[in-house]
């Protein structure tokens, strides 16, 4: 068990440069790396799958599902718990995707408990669709996205990933860079050479280099 009057725990990787505060202020986890889950690869016993959670400029909630029109509309009760954690007044957005046929759908009403979808003249009376509703977590409306710096927050070192690809080149095909390159009908090397804006942004933020940088002591821990 770890606890304190300012934060629950502080962890850092002196080689990779990532750090995390656990149980500090309004945050469960606050740090420079990503939040991931890992599971065994279902077909290759010597590998695992590592997924990362999506991250945005707000503390978001969501619920999703599938439905169909009945007489041109669908009144969908959303997940029972969604209304208990989501601001009912601001931040609600809904997204619709027709399934099986071209169809113009629109959101007639949205709340934290119900979604009303209607179909245009292009839709059959029983048109099917998928939906997702995003909301803003109640109580987190004023969390500050830009904050005063208390310590360096560089991008963690990617050395481990570069080493893994160098030692096992077949792993490169599963990276985001390779996936987006394939969408463009290009190679990862060609796409990387053209990422000038990305390179400039990365340079301005900095990637942690253990030879040049060091993990600083968090001011609150001194």
C-alpha positions in Angstrom: 0.0 0.0 0.0 1.2 3.5 -0.9 -0.3 6.7 0.2 0.5 10.3 1.1 -1.0 13.8 1.6 -0.1 14.9 -1.9 0.2 11.7 -4.0 0.0 7.9 -3.6 3.1 6.9 -5.4 5.8 8.1 -7.9 7.5 5.7 -10.3 10.2 6.3 -12.9 12.3 4.4 -15.4 15.8 5.9 -15.5 16.7 4.2 -18.8 13.5 4.8 -20.7 12.7 8.1 -19.2 9.0 7.4 -18.5 7.5 8.3 -15.2 4.1 8.1 -13.5 2.3 9.5 -10.5 -0.4 7.2 -9.1 -3.2 8.7 -7.1 -2.2 12.3 -7.4 -4.7 15.2 -7.5 -7.6 14.2 -9.7 -5.6 11.5 -11.6 -5.5 7.8 -11.1 -2.3 7.6 -13.3 -0.5 10.7 -14.6 2.7 10.3 -16.6 4.6 10.4 -19.8 4.0 6.9 -21.2 0.9 5.2 -22.6 -1.6 3.0 -20.7 -1.6 -0.5 -22.1 -3.0 -3.9 -21.7 -1.2 -7.1 -22.7 -2.5 -10.6 -23.6 -1.0 -13.8 -25.0 -0.8 -14.0 -28.7 -3.6 -16.5 -29.7 -1.5 -18.2 -32.5 2.2 -17.6 -31.6 3.1 -18.8 -28.1 6.4 -16.8 -28.0 4.6 -13.4 -28.5 2.1 -11.2 -26.7 -0.3 -8.5 -28.0 0.0 -5.0 -26.5 -2.8 -2.5 -26.9 -2.9 1.1 -25.8 -5.9 3.1 -24.5 -7.1 6.1 -26.6 -6.3 9.4 -25.1 -7.9 12.8 -25.7 -8.2 16.4 -24.4 -11.0 15.5 -22.0 -12.0 12.8 -19.5 -14.5 11.0 -21.8 -17.1 8.3 -21.4 -18.7 6.2 -24.1 -21.3 3.6 -24.8 -22.0 1.8 -28.1 -24.1 -0.8 -29.8 -26.3 -1.8 -32.7 -29.9 -1.2 -33.5 -32.4 -1.0 -36.4 -35.1 1.3 -37.5 -38.8 0.4 -36.9 -41.2 2.4 -39.0 -38.3 4.8 -39.9 -36.9 5.4 -36.4 -35.1 3.8 -33.5 -35.5 4.9 -29.9 -32.5 3.3 -28.2 -32.0 3.0 -24.4 -28.4 3.6 -23.7 -26.3 1.5 -21.2 -27.9 1.8 -17.7 -24.7 3.1 -16.1 -23.9 5.7 -18.8 -26.2 8.3 -17.3 -24.6 7.9 -13.8 -21.1 8.9 -15.0 -21.8 11.4 -17.8 -22.6 15.1 -17.8 -26.2 15.3 -19.1 -25.9 19.0 -20.3 -22.7 19.3 -22.3 -20.3 17.2 -24.4 -22.7 14.6 -25.8 -22.0 13.5 -29.4 -23.4 10.5 -31.3 -22.0 8.7 -34.4 -24.0 6.4 -36.7 -22.9 3.9 -39.3 -25.4 2.1 -41.6 -24.9 -1.7 -41.9 -25.8 -3.6 -45.0 -27.2 -0.8 -47.1 -26.6 2.8 -48.1 -28.8 4.9 -45.8 -29.0 8.5 -44.6 -29.4 8.4 -40.8 -29.6 11.3 -38.4 -29.7 11.9 -34.7 -33.0 13.4 -33.7 -32.4 13.5 -29.9 -29.5 12.6 -27.6 -29.4 12.3 -23.8 -27.4 10.3 -21.4 -30.2 7.7 -21.2 -31.6 7.5 -24.7 -30.7 8.0 -28.4 -33.4 8.7 -31.0 -32.3 8.0 -34.6 -34.4 8.6 -37.7 -33.8 7.5 -41.2 -34.2 9.5 -44.4 -36.0 8.5 -47.5 -33.0 6.5 -48.7 -33.4 4.1 -45.7 -35.6 1.0 -45.6 -38.0 0.8 -42.7 -35.8 -1.8 -41.0 -32.4 -0.5 -41.8 -29.7 -1.6 -39.4 -26.9 0.5 -38.0 -24.2 0.8 -35.4 -23.9 3.7 -33.0 -21.5 5.2 -30.5 -22.3 7.9 -28.0 -19.5 9.9 -26.4 -19.9 12.0 -23.3 -17.9 14.0 -20.7 -17.3 12.4 -17.3 -19.3 14.2 -14.7 -17.2 16.4 -12.4 -14.3 16.6 -14.8 -15.4 19.5 -16.9 -12.7 21.9 -15.7 -9.6 19.6 -15.7 -6.8 21.7 -17.1 -5.3 20.4 -20.4 -2.4 22.8 -20.3 -0.7 23.0 -17.0 2.4 24.5 -15.4 5.5 22.3 -15.8 6.8 20.7 -12.6 9.3 18.4 -14.2 10.4 17.5 -17.7 7.8 15.4 -19.6 9.7 14.2 -22.6 8.4 11.4 -24.8 9.8 8.2 -23.3 12.7 6.5 -25.1 11.7 4.3 -28.0 15.0 2.5 -27.9 13.4 -0.8 -26.7 11.0 -0.8 -29.7 13.7 0.1 -32.2 15.9 -2.7 -30.7 13.0 -5.2 -30.9 12.4 -4.4 -34.6 16.2 -4.6 -35.3 16.3 -8.1 -33.7 13.0 -9.3 -35.1 12.2 -7.3 -38.3 8.9 -9.2 -38.8 7.5 -7.3 -35.8 7.6 -4.0 -37.8 4.6 -5.0 -39.8 2.4 -4.6 -36.7 3.3 -1.0 -35.8 1.1 2.0 -36.5 3.6 3.4 -38.9 3.5 0.2 -41.1 -0.3 0.1 -40.9 -0.7 3.7 -42.1 2.0 3.2 -44.7 0.0 0.2 -46.1 -3.1 2.4 -46.3 -1.2 4.8 -48.5 0.2 2.0 -50.6 3.7 2.9 -49.5 6.5 1.6 -47.3 7.2 2.6 -43.7 10.6 4.0 -44.7 9.1 6.1 -47.5 6.4 7.5 -45.1 8.9 8.2 -42.4 11.1 10.2 -44.8 8.1 12.4 -45.6 7.1 13.0 -42.0 8.8 16.4 -41.8 6.1 18.1 -39.7 6.1 15.1 -37.3 9.9 15.2 -37.0 9.7 18.9 -36.1 7.1 18.3 -33.5 9.0 15.5 -32.0 12.2 17.6 -31.9 10.4 20.4 -30.1 9.1 18.0 -27.4 12.2 15.7 -27.2 12.5 12.0 -26.9 14.2 10.9 -23.7 17.9 10.0 -24.3 19.5 8.3 -21.2 22.9 9.4 -22.4 21.9 13.1 -22.4 19.0 13.4 -20.0 18.2 12.2 -16.5 15.0 11.6 -14.6 14.4 14.6 -12.3 13.1 14.4 -8.8 9.6 15.5 -8.7 9.4 18.9 -6.9 6.7 17.7 -4.6 8.9 14.8 -3.5 11.8 17.0 -2.4 
